[in-house]
Amino acid sequence: MKIGVCASADQAARAKAAGCEYIELNFTTVARLSEGEFAQAAAALEAADLRSEAMNCFIPGDFNLFTLECGAALEAYIRGGMARAKALGTEAIVFGSSGARKLPEGVGKPEGLPKLLPWFKLAGELAEEMGLTVVIEPLSYREDNAVNTVLEGLALMRQVGTPGLRLLADLNHMGVNGEDCADILQAGADLRHCHIANPVGRVYPLPGDGYDYAPFFAALRGVNYAGRLSIEAKPVNGPEDLPVCVEFLRALAGK
């Protein structure tokens, strides 16, 4: 299992020094950089000898997937962003994007989710075409009303049936929802990326913080997960927390 952190390109050197094996950039930010800004971001990663093996924040909120009529605009945005992602060494792109996929008020999941399927299918097909994988991120009930649990994400992924679309498990969202980490076992090899934070405050997992991480890591071992685990959280004390967090997660993962 590889340990990385969600951060910006200008934080790559700090991430590398803390022991991170990759960095997870913001897809929307990267897609909308000017050519000069993108070159600077690429240079920062190269200088740190770190790749952005994953990216998050796939679809910005100004693309409302329930009202968007011009699919060509969304496809152009995705293609351009994916080309840049490939250039930075990305393999997995996280489809959380609650602002874009949130169901309109008064629309329930049985009625609303079918309208999301074409967009997840498009994302998966474009990813496969470009040698990437898009992973569905189930989000907590606090943040989203469309895809909230690992089991819902898994069902949606299988319904779409596109090889370029797979699943993410995020301990923060699972913990906030009260999900059973054993649900991960049903995903098996379809689990392709993970996020982690202490769900109590969405902070860095640290030794002695009182949270029980064992069930999450037991579930990952149960599916022989050997992919990436990104820290998506804020520090408790300051930047000095990152190397401590990385080492703690390595120990939990048995590295």
ABEGO torsion letter per residue (X at the ends): XBBBBBBBAAAAAAAAAAGBABBBBBAAAAAABBAAAAAAAAAAAAAAGBBBABBBGABBAABBAAABABAAAAAAAAAAAAAAAAAAGBABBBBBGAAAABBBBGBBAAAAAAAAAAAAAAAAAAAAAAGBBBBBBBBBAAABAABABAAAAAAAAAAAGBAABBBBBBAAAAAAAGBBAAAAAAAEAABABBBBBBABGGBBBBBGAGBBAAAAAAAAAAAGBABBBBBBBBBAAEAAAAAAAAAAAAAAAGX
